[in-house]
Amino acid sequence: MLPSKADVVVIGGGVIGSSAAYHLSKRKMSVVLLEKGGLVSGTSGACDGLVYLQSKRPGAHLKLAMESRKRFDSLEQELGRDIEFRAHGGMIVIETQEELEAMRLFAEDQKESGLEVTLLEGKQARELEPSLSEGILGCTYSPLDGQVNPIALALAFLRGAKESGAKIFPHTGVTGFSLQSDRIIHVKTAAGTIETKKVVNAAGVHAPEIGRMLGVEIPIKPRRGQLVVTEACAPLLRRGLLSAKYIAAKYNPALAETGSWAYPLSRPRAEGFFSGRHGSSSALTERPRGVQCNGLRFKHRDSSLRCGISA
Ligand SMILES: Cc1cc2nc3c(=O)[nH]c(=O)nc-3n(C[C@H](O)[C@H](O)[C@H](O)COP(=O)(O)OP(=O)(O)OC[C@H]3O[C@@H](n4cnc5c(N)ncnc54)[C@H](O)[C@@H]3O)c2cc1C
């Protein structure tokens, strides 16, 4: 049964809501987490879990990522659960001269912001990752990049939150609020109403829907990402690997649509960063191309597969 009151109501049972519930309940606040579907059934249950610093633009984004990365050094011990965190380093692989120049500038700016990142030539990249194609011109490399199991991480936060007294309700969507003098006093669900003065909107891509219930426009525009899961095969790579084209598309989504080149050779600043062709069938490594073309069965990682997980 829903409690009638809480210090804080957290909306969303993904990694962000779970983390908020954990950290708030550890600070002795009474917390109720409401999730409209299954726990970790949203984006957090359908992503690849890279803990990447190199992909972040200098500024608030990189600073937050660096602070977050520090937490991972002791998080597994603190949560007392295996979250499968591996600090194996990561690469951003470069295929063209334009990407090389753009990544050189990007990495220089990141270094100025305190990130440990190096630009490596093709030969050095292949020494680290022998299965990289001969066509690779180079890569940026950071030993700080890593990977975590995002579902294990969110569930560990949820369990930690529960142990500190948080109440967690899957399949309980927030339907509205009641206000008094422009302040929230109740959170409404089909299962009942909770009195509270504080709400954390951790509804991910649905955060704007929650905002609209309160007349607030939240400028989040969802962008679809997809993962392809192959049949199990022997490990091919030792560390995380992204393409410089992905980084280009990330900071200029319009390019992902048009596939055109538009590359400023000046130092990247503010909006725009650099841009590049996205979505080409680049052969970053020798084997995955074969793997992908040889008719192995692919499964989209679908968040619906993640329903039914309990904390
Ligand atoms: C294919 C793909 C790969 C990615 N890879 C990476 C990666 O490698 N590294 C990385 O850092 N990030 C990655 N991301 C991004 C990352 O997954 C997200 O930033 C992160 O999971 C967002 O977590 P969240 O808790 O904000 O949202 P979610 O996990 O989506 O959680 C929000 C929850 O809110 C719930 N909700 C919505 N409306 C309501 C309501 N009215 N009432 C109650 N609950 C509600 C939803 O059901 C959902 O479970 C990737 C994303 C995708 C799509």
The ligand as a MOL file (V3000), in Angstrom:
LIG
                    3D

  0  0  0     0  0            999 V3000
M  V30 BEGIN CTAB
M  V30 COUNTS 53 58 0 0 0
M  V30 BEGIN ATOM
M  V30 1 C 20.8100 2.3610 -27.1970 0
M  V30 2 C 21.2940 3.2440 -26.0830 0
M  V30 3 C 22.5780 3.1060 -25.6200 0
M  V30 4 C 23.0440 3.9250 -24.5910 0
M  V30 5 N 24.3020 3.7380 -24.1310 0
M  V30 6 C 24.7750 4.4760 -23.1060 0
M  V30 7 C 26.0700 4.2590 -22.5810 0
M  V30 8 O 26.8040 3.4000 -23.0660 0
M  V30 9 N 26.4880 5.0240 -21.5480 0
M  V30 10 C 25.6780 5.9870 -20.9900 0
M  V30 11 O 26.1090 6.6530 -20.0320 0
M  V30 12 N 24.4260 6.2090 -21.4670 0
M  V30 13 C 23.9600 5.4780 -22.4980 0
M  V30 14 N 22.7040 5.6990 -22.9750 0
M  V30 15 C 21.8820 6.7090 -22.3110 0
M  V30 16 C 21.3840 6.1660 -20.9570 0
M  V30 17 O 20.8420 4.8780 -21.1660 0
M  V30 18 C 20.3270 7.1000 -20.3570 0
M  V30 19 O 20.8620 8.3980 -20.2520 0
M  V30 20 C 19.9160 6.6440 -18.9580 0
M  V30 21 O 19.5910 5.2610 -18.9170 0
M  V30 22 C 18.7150 7.4610 -18.5250 0
M  V30 23 O 18.3120 7.0000 -17.2530 0
M  V30 24 P 17.0150 7.5750 -16.5970 0
M  V30 25 O 16.8920 6.9570 -15.2510 0
M  V30 26 O 17.0240 9.0650 -16.7050 0
M  V30 27 O 15.8210 7.1290 -17.5720 0
M  V30 28 P 15.0790 5.7120 -17.7210 0
M  V30 29 O 15.9690 4.5750 -17.4920 0
M  V30 30 O 14.3240 5.7550 -19.0030 0
M  V30 31 O 14.0740 5.7560 -16.4960 0
M  V30 32 C 12.9290 6.6010 -16.4870 0
M  V30 33 C 11.7900 5.8000 -15.9210 0
M  V30 34 O 10.6870 6.6690 -15.6650 0
M  V30 35 C 9.5150 5.9180 -15.8260 0
M  V30 36 N 8.3610 6.8180 -15.9730 0
M  V30 37 C 8.0520 7.5850 -17.0510 0
M  V30 38 N 6.8990 8.2550 -16.8220 0
M  V30 39 C 6.4860 7.9090 -15.5740 0
M  V30 40 C 5.3660 8.2550 -14.7800 0
M  V30 41 N 4.3920 9.0880 -15.2270 0
M  V30 42 N 5.2530 7.7100 -13.5420 0
M  V30 43 C 6.2070 6.8470 -13.0740 0
M  V30 44 N 7.2780 6.4760 -13.8000 0
M  V30 45 C 7.4220 7.0000 -15.0350 0
M  V30 46 C 9.8040 5.1020 -17.0890 0
M  V30 47 O 8.9510 3.9890 -17.1630 0
M  V30 48 C 11.2760 4.7410 -16.8910 0
M  V30 49 O 11.4460 3.4570 -16.3110 0
M  V30 50 C 22.2000 4.9070 -24.0110 0
M  V30 51 C 20.8920 5.0310 -24.4770 0
M  V30 52 C 20.4380 4.2170 -25.4960 0
M  V30 53 C 19.0220 4.3770 -25.9730 0
M  V30 END ATOM
M  V30 BEGIN BOND
M  V30 1 1 1 2
M  V30 2 1 2 3
M  V30 3 2 2 52
M  V30 4 2 3 4
M  V30 5 1 4 5
M  V30 6 1 4 50
M  V30 7 2 5 6
M  V30 8 1 6 7
M  V30 9 1 6 13
M  V30 10 2 7 8
M  V30 11 1 7 9
M  V30 12 1 9 10
M  V30 13 2 10 11
M  V30 14 1 10 12
M  V30 15 2 12 13
M  V30 16 1 13 14
M  V30 17 1 14 15
M  V30 18 1 14 50
M  V30 19 1 15 16
M  V30 20 1 16 17
M  V30 21 1 16 18
M  V30 22 1 18 19
M  V30 23 1 18 20
M  V30 24 1 20 21
M  V30 25 1 20 22
M  V30 26 1 22 23
M  V30 27 1 23 24
M  V30 28 2 24 25
M  V30 29 1 24 26
M  V30 30 1 24 27
M  V30 31 1 27 28
M  V30 32 2 28 29
M  V30 33 1 28 30
M  V30 34 1 28 31
M  V30 35 1 31 32
M  V30 36 1 32 33
M  V30 37 1 33 34
M  V30 38 1 33 48
M  V30 39 1 34 35
M  V30 40 1 35 36
M  V30 41 1 35 46
M  V30 42 1 36 37
M  V30 43 1 36 45
M  V30 44 2 37 38
M  V30 45 1 38 39
M  V30 46 1 39 40
M  V30 47 2 39 45
M  V30 48 1 40 41
M  V30 49 2 40 42
M  V30 50 1 42 43
M  V30 51 2 43 44
M  V30 52 1 44 45
M  V30 53 1 46 47
M  V30 54 1 46 48
M  V30 55 1 48 49
M  V30 56 2 50 51
M  V30 57 1 51 52
M  V30 58 1 52 53
M  V30 END BOND
M  V30 END CTAB
M  END
